[in-house]
């Protein structure tokens, strides 16, 4: 475990990307959650996923390839 409190399993199963119109489910990534479609990474801070579009880090063009 990475020192962060664990996000509830039910919550994990419904986390969706707020930036994508069709709301794909997020995948667990280092330090948070990542959208498989747009590539945004959403941080987990104090055990709480921060899913505001402005909190999401977009990948650089090199990372998208």
C-alpha positions as CSV (number, residue, x, y, z in Angstrom):
1,X,0.0,0.0,0.0
2,X,1.3,3.5,-0.8
3,X,0.4,5.1,2.5
4,X,-3.0,6.5,1.3
5,X,-6.2,5.3,2.8
6,X,-8.0,2.8,0.6
7,X,-10.9,4.0,-1.5
8,X,-14.0,2.0,-1.0
9,X,-14.4,-0.9,-3.5
10,X,-17.8,0.3,-4.6
11,X,-16.6,3.8,-5.2
12,X,-13.7,2.4,-7.3
13,X,-16.2,0.5,-9.5
14,X,-18.1,3.7,-10.4
15,X,-15.4,6.4,-10.7
16,X,-15.8,7.9,-14.2
17,X,-14.0,10.7,-16.1
18,X,-15.9,14.0,-15.7
19,X,-14.2,15.4,-18.8
20,X,-15.3,12.8,-21.3
21,X,-19.0,13.1,-22.5
22,X,-19.5,9.3,-22.4
23,X,-18.0,9.0,-18.9
24,X,-15.5,6.1,-19.2
25,X,-14.6,4.3,-16.0
26,X,-11.3,5.4,-14.5
27,X,-8.4,3.0,-14.1
28,X,-6.1,2.9,-11.0
29,X,-2.8,4.6,-11.7
30,X,0.2,5.7,-9.7
31,X,-0.9,8.4,-7.3
32,X,-4.5,8.4,-8.4
33,X,-6.8,7.5,-11.2
34,X,-6.4,7.7,-15.0
35,X,-9.0,8.0,-17.9
36,X,-8.3,5.4,-20.5
37,X,-9.8,7.7,-23.2
38,X,-8.5,11.2,-22.7
39,X,-5.5,10.3,-20.5
40,X,-6.3,12.7,-17.7
41,X,-4.9,11.7,-14.3
42,X,-6.9,12.6,-11.2
43,X,-5.1,12.7,-7.9
44,X,-6.1,11.1,-4.6
45,X,-5.5,13.5,-1.8
46,X,-5.9,12.3,1.8
47,X,-7.7,9.3,0.5
48,X,-10.2,11.3,-1.5
49,X,-10.3,11.1,-5.4
50,X,-10.3,14.7,-6.8
51,X,-12.3,14.4,-10.0
52,X,-12.9,18.0,-10.9
53,X,-11.9,18.5,-14.5
54,X,-9.5,21.3,-13.4
55,X,-7.8,18.9,-11.0
56,X,-7.1,16.4,-13.8
57,X,-3.6,16.5,-15.3
58,X,-3.6,16.1,-19.1
59,X,-0.8,14.1,-20.6
60,X,1.7,15.7,-22.9
61,X,1.4,14.9,-26.6
62,X,4.4,12.5,-26.3
63,X,2.6,10.5,-23.5
64,X,-0.5,10.1,-25.6
65,X,1.3,8.1,-28.3
